[in-house]
């Protein structure tokens, strides 16, 4: 069942979580992001202390963007979803 991890808002926010080896999660947002808005995924090189590695898909794109409203994340790892300021109040959901 999907859980709202970043509530419906226009302000920036982050959410941190971990996935075990072989586990996966779906991330999606509603409403869709506007032009040039992106939600990024970062991976920790530690156990969630620092967030230095930005994860991109095979096309080099951000986790979510205009026209891309959902993505699958596969573990293992410690992850951070980063939502910037958006023009429309957007909710980010995580389905583990």
C-alpha positions as CSV (number, residue, x, y, z in Angstrom):
1,X,0.0,0.0,0.0
2,X,1.4,3.4,-1.0
3,X,2.2,5.9,1.8
4,X,2.5,9.7,1.3
5,X,6.1,10.3,2.4
6,X,6.1,14.0,1.3
7,X,2.7,15.6,1.9
8,X,0.9,17.8,-0.6
9,X,2.9,21.0,-0.7
10,X,4.8,23.4,-2.9
11,X,7.8,23.7,-0.5
12,X,11.0,21.6,-0.7
13,X,11.3,18.4,1.4
14,X,13.2,15.1,1.7
15,X,12.4,11.6,2.8
16,X,14.9,8.9,3.8
17,X,14.5,5.1,3.7
18,X,16.4,1.9,3.3
19,X,15.9,-1.2,1.2
20,X,17.3,-4.6,1.8
21,X,19.0,-6.6,-1.0
22,X,16.5,-7.7,-3.5
23,X,13.7,-5.4,-2.1
24,X,12.1,-2.8,-4.3
25,X,9.8,0.2,-3.9
26,X,7.7,2.2,-6.3
27,X,7.8,6.0,-6.0
28,X,5.3,8.2,-7.7
29,X,3.8,11.7,-7.4
30,X,0.5,13.4,-7.8
31,X,-0.2,15.7,-9.5
32,X,2.5,15.3,-12.1
33,X,5.4,17.7,-12.0
34,X,5.5,20.8,-14.1
35,X,8.0,21.9,-16.7
36,X,11.7,21.7,-15.5
37,X,10.6,20.3,-12.1
38,X,12.5,17.2,-10.9
39,X,12.4,14.9,-7.9
40,X,15.8,13.4,-7.3
41,X,17.0,10.2,-5.7
42,X,20.3,10.2,-3.7
43,X,22.1,7.2,-2.3
44,X,24.2,7.2,0.8
45,X,27.7,6.0,0.7
46,X,27.4,5.5,4.5
47,X,24.5,4.3,6.5
48,X,22.4,7.3,5.8
49,X,24.8,9.9,7.2
50,X,25.8,11.6,3.9
51,X,23.9,11.8,0.6
52,X,26.6,12.3,-2.0
53,X,25.5,10.0,-4.9
54,X,22.7,11.3,-7.1
55,X,21.0,8.3,-8.8
56,X,20.0,8.7,-12.5
57,X,18.1,6.3,-14.7
58,X,19.7,4.7,-17.8
59,X,18.9,7.9,-19.8
60,X,20.6,10.1,-17.3
61,X,17.3,11.5,-16.0
62,X,16.1,12.3,-12.5
63,X,13.9,10.0,-10.5
64,X,10.7,11.8,-11.5
65,X,10.1,14.7,-13.8
66,X,7.6,16.3,-16.2
67,X,6.0,13.4,-18.0
68,X,7.6,10.7,-15.7
69,X,5.4,10.2,-12.7
70,X,6.7,6.9,-11.3
71,X,9.8,4.9,-10.9
72,X,11.0,1.7,-9.3
73,X,14.0,1.7,-6.8
74,X,15.8,-1.6,-6.1
75,X,17.9,-2.3,-3.0
76,X,20.2,-2.7,-1.2
77,X,20.9,0.8,0.0
78,X,20.1,3.9,2.0
79,X,18.1,6.4,-0.1
80,X,16.8,9.9,0.0
81,X,14.0,11.3,-2.1
82,X,14.5,15.1,-2.6
83,X,11.5,17.2,-3.7
84,X,12.3,20.8,-4.7
85,X,9.9,23.8,-4.5
86,X,7.2,23.2,-7.1
87,X,4.6,25.4,-8.7
88,X,1.7,23.0,-7.8
89,X,1.3,21.3,-4.4
90,X,2.6,17.9,-5.1
91,X,2.5,14.7,-3.0
92,X,5.2,12.1,-3.2
93,X,4.2,8.4,-2.4
94,X,6.3,5.4,-1.6
95,X,5.0,1.8,-2.1
96,X,7.3,-0.7,-0.4
